[in-house]
Amino acid sequence: MVLSMDFVIKILNDPLPIEQISTLYKKTYFEKYFDSGANDWSPKYTDWYFGAYHHDKRFFYSAWKGEKLLATMVGTPNKLKLENEIELDAISLGLTATLPDYQHQGIQKALLKRLIEDAKGAGIDLIYAFPEKGFGGNELLKKYFNFKRFLKNAQHFIKVLGDYGRQILHDYRGLNVVLAKLLKLYSGIPNNELQGGELREGNMNDLKAALNIINSYQKRLPLSQIWTEEHLKEEIEGANRMNDLFDKPWGYNWKIWERDGKILATLFIRYEMIHFKKGSAPVALLSETCFAEETTEDERAGVLATLIRWVQQEHPKVFTVQTTQPQYEMKTYKSLKFIDDTSTYEFLVLPLSDKGEEIKRNDKYKEFFIPYHR
């Protein structure tokens, strides 16, 4: 380990140093999660991911020693609606990584201090993050920067796809006996039926209807993102590039539930390879799984169950369906026997303005719909 060093903080501007970022994430995220299942951080994937989900790079920070990239901290700006009354300019904090030999030397503290200073100068109302407990990031934010915890136990939800999915986890991950028995209870493929209409591919003619459904959560939940048509279109087009850049089973779909000429649900799903020490297999990742307010719990369960069965049929090598944002449709996921992935995440917030302080109206947010960035 390097015991002392100097480093320079820089904004990560385009063109991004993709090769170095890929190396950094492979030596941190990839290796850290290799036992339980790690995402691919190849240069091609890294380039695609930043292009698909990180367009505003004003708060992308990096630490350098000469020409060597040591660390990143990525702040992604977005707008939130609090209690359907107050609009907040926020930054989602993610992709905080430091090369192993340079950890525990104050680099992340310096990056976050710079980000906070710049965010205040830009009129940002609050910064939030979802650090995983047990890896130090949550304690750094709370202890040194006074982030406040608003949710104790946030989880990612998974649905293991039947006996095949359990076999993959057994062979590649090496499940213990207790978890193997638990998955046997929860890995059945749901048989809830679609209650009329069809689940079809989305297209840009569906954009406004989808946007209205997504933004309807602002009045349904105490905290939700404010989406614009430009942002939604940008994200769909960026994510859809996966179909051109990668071979199957990698891919991306936008699904629409339409009945009697009315769009009632919009769902985004992509397929990525997850790597274990003993093998690799693809997962399906759900994001922005949104339903019109008038839909019932049974109707929502029918849509998601139909999607799961479609994934199993069209992508038979996918062993699990996952979501990092179950909080705004928790009842639906639980009704289909999704279970948490055994990791725990905290929802931490740092208000930067008087308006940002209004988030303290409610110190426990069990339901919310805001962007999650790694």
N, C-alpha and C positions, 0 to 999 in steps of 0.2 A: 504494500500500500504506500502511496505517496504521502509523506507526512506533512509537508507544507508546500504552498504553491501560491502563485499569483494567477488571476484569471481576469478576463475582460468580458463584460456583459454587452451583448449586441442584440438588436432587433433581428428576428429571422425574416428576411424579406425574400421575395421572389427574385431569381429562381432559388428555391430552397436547396440546401446541400443534402439531397436525398440519400446519397450513399452513406454519408456520415450519420444522418438521422436513423437510417435503417440499422447500421451497426450498433448505435447506442441503444435502440429499443430491443434488438436481439440480445444484447448483453444484460439487459435489465428485465423488461416485461417478459420476453420470451423465456429466458432462463428461470425467472422467478416462478412462472406458472407452468413450467414444463411437466411437473408431476401430475397436476390436476387438469391440464389442458391449456395449451398456449396458442394465441393467434399468430398468424404468419406476419412477420415484419420484413419481408423481402423488399428490395428497392422498388419493385413494381407495385407491390401492395401499398407501401408507404406513400409513394407518389399518388396513387389513386385515392387513398384515404384522405390525405390533406386536400386534394382537389375536390373531393365529393362533399366534405363536411366542414371544412375550415377555409372560408373565403375571405373573411375580414382578418387581416394579419397585423393589425395595429398593436396587439398585445401578445405577440409571439416573441419569447425571450430565449436567449441561449447564452451559455458560458463557454469561453474559448481560452485555450492556452496555446498561443501562437496560431497555427493552422489546424489545431486539433479541437474538435467539438467535445466538450465535457458533459454538458447538461442542457436540457430544455425545460421550459415551463410555458405551456400554451394557454392563453386566455382567449376564450371565444365570446365575443359580444352578442347579446340578444336582448329583446325587450320582454318584460313580464307584466302581467296584470295581477294586482293584489286586491282580493275581495271584490273584484269586478269594479273597482273604483280608481285605483292609483296605478299609473303606468310607471314602471321602473326600468332604467337602463342598467343592465346587469352584465357581469362577466362570469362565464362558467370556466372553472379552473381544471385543467387536465394535462395529460401527457407530461407529467413531471418525472424526469428521469435523470440520473447521474451515473456516469461510468463507475463501476465498482471500486476501482482504485482511488477515486476522488470523492467518495461519499464521506459524510460526517465531517466535512470541513467548511460548512457554512455556505456552500454554493446555492442551495435551494432557498436559504434564508435571504441571501442577497438578491436572487431573482425575484422572489415574492415581494421584497421591500421595494424594488424598482417598479414592479407591476402595480403595486398599491399606489405609489406616488404618481405614476402616469395615469392611472385610473381616476384618481381624485382630480387631477388637472384636466381630464377629459369630461368631467361631469358625471362619471359613473356613480350610480346610487348604491350598488352592493356587489360583492363578489361571493360566489358560492362554489362549493365543491362536494364531491361524494367520495372521500378517501376510504379505502378499505382498512378496517381495524386490524391491528397486528403488524403493520409494516412501517409505522412511525409517522406517516404523513398526517394522520388525524391529530396526533399529539403536537406536531410542529405547528399546525394551524391554530390549535386551541391555546397552547402554552405560550407561544412567542408572538402571535398576532391577534389574539383575542377573538378568534372566530367562535361563534356561538352555535351549539348543537340544537337543531330543531327537530331532528328525528333520530332516535337511538338505533333502530335496527332496520335499515333499508336493505332489501335483498334483490338479487336477480332471480327470476323464476325460470324453471326449465320443465320441459315435458319430454321424458325419455320415450322414444318411439318403439314400444313393445319389446318383445324378446330380442329382436335384432339390436336395438339400442342398448339393452342391458348387457348383451354379449360383448358389444364394443367396449363398454365401460369396464366390464370384467377383464377382458383380454388386454386392453391398452392402458387402463388406469389402475387396475388391480383393486377393485372394491373390497372393503372389509365386509364381514358377514352381516352386520347390522344394516349397513347402507344397502347391501344387495337385497335383503328382505324388504326394506322400505320401498325400494324401486319396484319390486315385484307387485306391490299394492298400488303404485301410482303410475305405472308405465303403460297401462292399457290405452289403446287408441279410442278416443271418445266417439260415440255414435250419434250425438245430437244432430238433428237434421236441420238443413236450411229451411226456414219457414217462408217459402215463396221466393220468386225472383231468381236471380242468378249471381254467382260469384265469377266475375270476368276480369280481364286485364284492363287496367286503367289507361287513359290517354289524355292528352292535353285539353281535350274538350271537357274533361271531368274536373279540371283544375279548380274552378270557382266553387263548385259544389263541395269538393273535398276540403277546400280552404274554409268554407263556412262551417263544416262539421268540426274540423280541428279547432277553429277559434271559438266554437260554442262552449268549449270547456272553460273559458274565462269566466262565464257566469255560473258554471256548475261546480267549480272547485275554488278553494280559497287562493290558490296560486297556480298560474298557468302562463305559458308562453303566448306572446302576440306574434302571429305569423302574418307575413305579407305574401301577396301573389308572386312577387319577384323571388322572395326567399324560397318559397315552396317549389317553384319551377326550377330554380337553381339547384336545389338539393336533389330533386328527382332526376334531372338531367345528369348531374354529377355522379350520383349513385348508379345510374343506368349505364355509365361508361364501363362498369365492371363486365357487362355482357360482351363488349368488344375487346377488352384487354385480356380477359382470362378465359381459359378453357373450362368446360364443365368438369366437376360439379359446381365451380364458382358461378355466381350469377345473381341477378336481381329481378324482382317482380313487384309491380304495383297492382294490387287487387282492389276491385270495387264491388260492393254489394248493391245491386239495383233491383227494385221491385216496383212494378206498375209505373215505370218511367221515372222513378225517384231514387236518387242515390242516398243510401242509408248508412254506408260504412266505407271507410278507406283504410287500406292496410298496406304497409310496406314491408318487404321481406327480402333478405339477401342471404347468400350461401357462401360460407367461408370454410377453409380447412382448419381444423384444430389438431395440434400435434401433441402426442404423448411420447414417452420414452420407447414404448413398444409398438407404436403405429400412429397413423393419422386417419382422420375421418371428417366429413363435412358436417357442419351444423347449419340450421336455419335460424336467423336472427330477426326477430320482429321489432319494428320501430313504428311510431305513429300509428298505432292500432286504434282507430277512432270510430265511434258510432254516433249517429244522430240521436239527439236527446230523447226523442219519442220512442226509440227502440226499447224492447223489454230485455230483461236479463236472459230469458230463454232464447230470444232472437239473437242476442250477441253470442251466446254460447254456441248456437247453431252455426253462425258464421265462422267462428274460430275453429270449431270442430271440423267443419267442411274444409277449411284451409289446411288444417293439419293432415287430413286424409289425402288432400290433393298433393301436399308436399311428399307424403310417403309414397304415393303412386308415381309422381313425376320425377322425384329425386330419391330413389330407393336406397342410396348410400348415406343419406342424412340420418344421423342416429339420435338427434335431439333437436327440439325447437326451444329457443330461449328468448327472453325479453329482459332488458335492463331497466324497463320502465313499467312495472306492474301496478304502481300506486294508483293510477287513475282508472283502472278497470280491475281492481283486485278481486271483486266478487266473481267476475267472469272467469278469470284464470283459476281461482280456487275451485269453482264449480267443475272445471275440466281436469282437476287433480294435477295442476302444475305444482311443483314444490320448489322451495328455495335451494340455491346452489351451495349451501353450507357456509358461504362467505357473508360477512356482515359489513355494511357500509354506513357511514354517518352522513347526514345532510347538515353541512356546516355553512354558516353565513357570516359575512363581515359587512355590516352597513357602513357606507362611506358618506352619506348625506342625511339631512333631516328627513327627507322623503324615504330614504332607505331604512331609517330607523322604524318606519311604520310597520315593517315586517314583524316587529316584536308584539304586534297586536295579538298574535297567536303563536305560542311557543311550541306547539306540536302540530306538525303538518302530516297527517296520516294519508291524505289524498292531495296530490298535486300532479301537474303535467308540465314539466320543464325539461329542457335539453340535458341529456347526460352525455358528457364527453369523457373519454378515457383519460 
